[in-house]
Amino acid sequence: MVINFKTKQNRTGVTVLHSSLSQELIIPDIIHNQPVTEIGTVAFYNRNEFTTLSIPKTVRIIEDYAFSHCSGLLQVTIPENVEYIGDYAFSNCIALLNLIIPKSVTFIGNGAFSKCPNLKSVILPASITNIGAGAFEEYTKIIRV
């Protein structure tokens, strides 16, 4: 299946704004001969078609609400080099089970992973300097942090 990505130019490459989807979403590291460095605000908001998400190592910023309300998302790989996870970036991802935040992340925004009721495991690095209000709000099944 061909996935088409809509993008815009930013200072260091391109920002992915949204795409057509399949069950597995693999965001490429280069689009239009430019590195993908950001996932844009509401880029995949309320998209339920995919269950797994792979973000390339070129991405440094995941903007606000980028993957919010993706109710089918079970697994996400956040790579090293991501430094910033915006407000509500993964909120209401009700199927998400496990989460590993890489050591490169220093900022997690307000409500970034809120209302993910099936999240059982969260691994946070010591590198984080900011965790926003309610970033991990409303967890009922977490068994390991």
URTAGI-V707985 format. One record per backbone hydrogen bond with DSSP energy under -1.0 kcal/mol. CO is the residue of the C=O (numbers start at 1). NH is the residue of the N-H. If there is no record, write none. Layout:
CO:NH ; CO:NH
//
This chain:
4:20 ; 6:17 ; 6:18 ; 8:15 ; 13:10 ; 14:37 ; 14:38 ; 15:8 ; 16:40 ; 18:6 ; 23:51 ; 23:52 ; 25:54 ; 29:36 ; 31:34 ; 34:31 ; 35:14 ; 37:60 ; 37:61 ; 38:16 ; 39:63 ; 40:43 ; 44:47 ; 51:74 ; 51:75 ; 52:25 ; 53:77 ; 54:27 ; 56:59 ; 60:83 ; 60:84 ; 61:39 ; 62:86 ; 63:66 ; 64:42 ; 66:44 ; 67:70 ; 68:46 ; 69:71 ; 70:73 ; 74:97 ; 75:53 ; 77:55 ; 79:82 ; 83:106 ; 83:107 ; 84:62 ; 85:109 ; 86:89 ; 87:65 ; 89:67 ; 91:69 ; 92:94 ; 93:96 ; 97:120 ; 97:121 ; 99:123 ; 102:105 ; 106:129 ; 106:130 ; 107:85 ; 108:132 ; 109:112 ; 110:88 ; 111:114 ; 112:90 ; 114:92 ; 116:119 ; 120:143 ; 120:144 ; 121:99 ; 123:101 ; 125:128 ; 130:108 ; 132:135 ; 133:111 ; 134:137 ; 135:113 ; 137:115 ; 144:122
//
